[in-house]
Amino acid sequence: MTAEPVGTGLTAEDGEGRDRPRYGEGREALLRAAIRVVATSGLRNLTYRAVAREAGVTHGLVAHHFGSRDTLLEEALRYSLQLSVETSSLESGTGQIDDFARDLPEFVDREPDVQAFQYELILESRRRPELRPYVEELYDYYRGAARRELARLGIQDPALADVAYAALDGLVFQQISVASPENTRRSVDALRTMLLAARDAPPARD
């Protein structure tokens, strides 16, 4: 990817009609705007102009905060990951099976653009190899969170943790496309039951 030139963009009038970010909230508002742009229009439409229009600010403010399109994308990805892990209870830290991914259906229902943003990045990386590092970071982050949380539950097998995360990943994709939060909730409950059974199963004999 290349940095978008700073000299072209919005005038003050381009942001009229939207609520402007309050003082101290500008950076987070721009990250959320970037996520919405990608979620609704695709990664190829992530530009200073589009983000500024979505946030209701001038082009120069986006350039001031991030400096390049690459930096904007990196920061938006890390912000989306932080929101996902902290708000979905993927890594609750309690060591209780009932808390594993407890709030995932509600989070996806409330913040579908966050997940759509990540899937857009994943799909675009098939066409643009330079995006692969972002996708690898995304999956490493999620797998790490799932492995740590399941280790607290006594499940030390990283491969099993990866399978559990892959199941959650598929459920999230379904929820933002065709399924309901209730369907996700039932499936997460079933996944917890399967994880407990795997943890408590007697060791295999040689």
Secondary structure, DSSP 8 states (H G I E B T S, - for coil): -----TTS---GGGGTTS----TT-HHHHHHHHHHHHHHHH-GGG--HHHHHHHHTS-HHHHHHHHSSHHHHHHHHHHHHHHHHHHHHTTT-SS--GGGTTTTHHHHHHH-HHHHHHHHHHHHHHTT-GGGHHHHHHHHHHHHHHHHHHHHHTT---HHHHHHHHHHHHHHHHHHHHT--HHHHHHHHHHHHHHHHHHHHS-----
